[in-house]
């Protein structure tokens, strides 16, 4: 796993997205728009460093993937999803 930044230096969802764009992980404006719309902090425990680029424990012996993994998957999906289609990340 390549980690694009560490620590708690980013404290907003928009900053996380801008960082992923700067590193070339997010290459399309559509993916950036989607990741800015859905705030990662809604899916991690309160007080967690939500915007750190690493997987995070979310309880029940489960983790949420690192932001760069979500961005990479969205970049791949963008090429295949047609207007009106949806994708859902349910984990495993």
N, C-alpha and C positions, 0 to 999 in steps of 0.2 A: 504494500500500500504506500503510495506516495502522499505525503502530507504537505499541503501547500502553505500552511501557517500553523503556528502553535500558540498556546497561551490564550490569554483573555483580551487580546489587543483589539478585537472587533466586538462591538457591543450592540450592533443593529443589524437587522436582516439585510438592509440595503448595502451596508458595508461589506457583508459577507459575499453578496452577489457581485459587487464591484471588484472584490479581491479575486473571485473566481474568473471574472472576465479578464482582469489584468494578467493572470497566469495562463490564459488561453483555454481554460477548462470550459467556460461558457463562451460559445462562438456566435450564437444567434441572439438577436434582440428578443425573439419570442420566448426562448428559454429563460433569459434574464427577467423578462416580464412575469413569467409564471413563478419563478423562484422568489421574486420580490413580493408577489401577491400572497403567497402562502408562507407565513412566518414560521420558521423552524422552532421558535420558542414555544409554540402551541403544542409541540409534540415531545417535549423533554420536561423532566421534573423542574418545578420552580427552584430558582437559585442556581441552576446548572449553567455552565458556559455554553449556551445554545449555539453560538456562532463559531465555535472552535472547529477546525477541520479534523475531526476524529469521530469514530463511532462512540456512542454513549449509551450507558445502561439506562433503560427506561422502566425497569421493574419487571416482575414476573419472569425473570431469567431471559429477558429479551433486550436487544439493542436497536438503536436507530443508526442507520449508516451515516458515514461522514458526508458532509455537504458536497464534496467533489464527486462522490459516487452517485448521488442523486442527480447532479448536473450532467454527469457523463451519460447516465441512463436517459435523461430527458433529451440530450443531444441525439442519441441513437433513435429514440422514439419519434422525434420530430420528422425524420426522413420517411417514416412509415405510416404515421397517423394521418388520416384524411379529415377534412372539416366535418365536425359533428361527432367524431369518434372521441372516446375517453380512455384513459389508462388509470389504473389504481395500483399503487404499491402496497401490498398487504403483508409483506415480509414473509418469513417462513420459520 
